[in-house]
């Protein structure tokens, strides 16, 4: 499932994708995927492709300004931020001790 989700993010041009392996740190989920999007339209395209792929979505949350969207796919949780909100929330720093793998560096 993780690889399929990463392919969708790549197909939809999500930038600066980082995968955090949390299998040894969390009983709730295995991976966090964090990425940067340019618009809410891009988020909806990602969401639509996830639904079409057959991957189960537990729930979705987003900030009122659309700067942060969380897509919970049970074992994998995707966080999509605008560039500004990614810097503001700095979620990446919460997991700085966690082994991470950059997926599509420019």
N, C-alpha and C positions, 0 to 999 in steps of 0.2 A: 504494500500500500504506500509506503513512504516513497519508493521510487516512482510510482505512478503520480503521486502528488507533486513531486519535484519536476516531473516531466510537464505537468500542467502549468506549474509556475514558470518554467522555462518557455513553454509555448506562448504564454501570455505576457512575456517580457518583464516579469517581476525581477527587480534588480537586487543586488547585494544579499542574496539568499544565504542564510546560515542555518545549519542543522545542529541542534543541541541534543546530544544523546543523554537522556535522563533515566535510562533503564536502571541504573544503580542508585539513583537519587530520588526517584518518585515511584510510588505504587499506583498513581493515578493515570499516568501516561508514559509512553516510551520516548517520544521525541517532541521537541518544540522546533518548528520551522519559522524563522523570522525573515521577512522580506520587505522591500520598499516598492511602493506603487506610486504612480503619478496622479491617479484619479479614482473616484468611486466607480466610474465606468469600468476601469480595469479590474477592480475588486469583484464587480458583478460578473464579469467575463470569467474570472477564476472560479467563482462560486458555481456558475452555470456549467462549466466544464467538469467540475468535481461531481455535480449531480448526474450529469450525463455519463460519467465514467462508472457509475454504480457504487462508488464509495459512500458508505453510510456517514451521514452528518448528524452528530448529536444535537448541536445547537450553534447559533451564530450570535455574536454580540458586536455592537459597533458604537463608537462615540457619536454624539449628536452631530459633530462637525465632519464625520466621515474620515477622520485622520487615523483611526485605528480600528481594524476589524479583526475579530477573533473567529476562526472557524474550527470548531471542535469536532474532530473525526475520531473520537474515542482514544485510540492509542497515540494518535498524532494530533497536536494542536498547532494551527497555523496562525501566526500574528502578521497581519499586513498593515504596514504603516506608510503614511506619506513621509517624505524625507524629514520634514520639520518635526512631525510627531515622534518619529523614531529617535531623533536626537533628544527631544523633550522627555519622553518616557524612559529612554536609555535601558530598555529591557535587557539588552545584550549584556550590560554590566552585572545584572543579577546572576548571570550564569557564567561569569568570566572564569571561574575555576573549573567549569565543566569542559570536557573535551569537545571541541567544535570542529566542524568541517565546512569550509566555504565551498559552495556548489557552483556558482557561475561568476567568478571574479572577472572584472573587466581588465 
